[in-house]
Amino acid sequence: MGICKLSRRSGTAKLTASTVAGSAGAEGEVLTAQSSGTGEGDWRIIDLWSDEASPWEARLVWSGGGGAQRVALLNVPKCTRVCVHATMLQIFGSNLSISANIQARAAIADGQCDTENQWTVRGGISQVASPTNVDVVPPPWAKFVRLELSDDNLLATAFVELLDVNATTRGRYAASQQPAPGAPIGDAATVRCVLPAGTYSYRVVFLLHL
């Protein structure tokens, strides 16, 4: 374990409030940690939270054993945990609140455990007279996706479509009949949300196998 010792085990950053409701604020660096040795790395358990118990978004970058860097985008609702095999770790955060700054924190321990996380894309429809399509690219490590609307009366007229790399629709689900925990991503290159007429907010939630 000595050759895999990290230069830092915890970090914090003040994340300024977002200027746009529904969008994340400016990104800040929460933690950068590097192994002091030349080994193949080790399993790292990373806890993410904020002092205010306020949701934020994290971008995790890591590499292990001299391999290429990997990236994951995560929601941090109040706190969350993720486990990766790494010699180098960087964690960046963005505030979701438009009214308050938050203190985001990260802590790393050596060890391995199963974790699952989520990543959310938010949006809104304002006085649309006819259905509209919104295309979302699945984030890294996405396994399932589900569509949610602020007006549940519209769910029966909203759909989730899974398009392959050639823009061919391979799956289609009514939002009111989505399987649990969501539609399987499989080899989909694009998630197309077919949204009904009206005025409402929506979110596209990806369950990550990470």
Backbone hydrogen bonds, N-H to C=O, Kabsch-Sander energy under -0.5 kcal/mol:
donor,donor_aa,acceptor,acceptor_aa,energy
4,C,1,M,-1.3
5,K,2,G,-1.5
7,S,34,Q,-2.0
11,G,106,A,-2.2
13,A,104,A,-2.1
15,L,13,A,-0.7
15,L,102,I,-3.0
16,T,14,K,-0.6
18,S,97,S,-3.2
23,S,20,V,-2.0
25,G,95,N,-2.8
28,G,93,G,-2.7
30,V,28,G,-0.5
30,V,91,I,-2.8
31,L,91,I,-1.7
33,A,89,L,-2.9
35,S,87,T,-2.7
36,S,5,K,-3.0
37,G,3,I,-0.9
39,G,3,I,-0.6
42,D,86,A,-1.5
44,R,84,V,-3.3
45,I,109,A,-3.5
46,I,44,R,-0.6
46,I,82,V,-3.2
47,D,45,I,-0.5
47,D,107,A,-2.7
48,L,80,T,-2.8
49,W,105,R,-1.9
50,S,78,K,-1.0
51,D,103,Q,-2.2
53,A,50,S,-1.5
56,W,76,V,-1.8
57,E,94,S,-2.7
58,A,74,L,-2.9
59,R,92,F,-2.8
60,L,72,A,-3.0
61,V,90,Q,-2.8
62,W,70,R,-2.1
63,S,88,M,-1.6
67,G,64,G,-1.7
70,R,62,W,-2.9
72,A,60,L,-2.4
74,L,58,A,-2.8
75,N,118,Q,-3.0
76,V,56,W,-2.9
78,K,79,C,-0.5
80,T,48,L,-2.3
82,V,46,I,-2.2
83,C,210,L,-0.9
84,V,44,R,-1.8
86,A,42,D,-2.6
86,A,84,V,-0.6
87,T,63,S,-3.2
88,M,63,S,-2.1
89,L,33,A,-2.9
90,Q,61,V,-2.7
91,I,31,L,-2.9
92,F,59,R,-2.3
93,G,28,G,-3.0
94,S,57,E,-2.4
96,L,55,P,-1.0
102,I,15,L,-2.1
104,A,13,A,-2.6
104,A,102,I,-0.7
105,R,49,W,-3.3
106,A,11,G,-2.3
107,A,47,D,-1.9
108,I,9,R,-3.1
109,A,45,I,-2.4
111,G,43,W,-2.1
117,N,208,L,-1.0
119,W,206,F,-2.0
121,V,204,V,-2.5
123,G,202,Y,-2.2
125,I,200,Y,-3.4
127,Q,125,I,-0.6
128,V,198,G,-1.9
132,T,195,L,-2.5
134,V,193,C,-2.2
136,V,191,V,-2.8
142,A,139,P,-1.6
143,K,207,L,-3.1
144,F,207,L,-1.4
145,V,183,A,-1.7
146,R,205,V,-1.9
148,E,203,R,-2.5
150,S,201,S,-2.7
152,D,150,S,-0.7
154,L,151,D,-1.9
155,L,152,D,-1.0
157,T,154,L,-1.4
158,A,155,L,-1.6
159,F,194,V,-2.1
160,V,173,Y,-3.0
161,E,192,R,-3.1
162,L,171,G,-2.6
163,L,161,E,-0.6
163,L,190,T,-2.7
164,D,168,T,-2.4
167,A,164,D,-2.1
170,R,162,L,-3.6
171,G,162,L,-1.0
173,Y,160,V,-2.7
175,A,155,L,-0.6
175,A,158,A,-3.1
176,S,155,L,-0.8
177,Q,174,A,-2.0
178,Q,175,A,-0.8
183,A,145,V,-3.1
185,I,143,K,-2.7
188,A,185,I,-2.4
189,A,163,L,-2.4
190,T,163,L,-1.8
191,V,136,V,-3.2
192,R,161,E,-2.9
192,R,190,T,-0.6
193,C,134,V,-3.1
193,C,191,V,-0.6
194,V,159,F,-2.6
194,V,192,R,-0.7
195,L,132,T,-3.2
195,L,193,C,-0.9
198,G,128,V,-1.9
200,Y,125,I,-2.3
202,Y,123,G,-2.6
203,R,148,E,-2.3
204,V,121,V,-2.9
205,V,146,R,-2.6
205,V,203,R,-0.6
206,F,119,W,-3.1
206,F,204,V,-0.5
207,L,144,F,-2.3
208,L,117,N,-3.6
208,L,206,F,-0.5
209,H,141,W,-2.7
210,L,208,L,-1.4
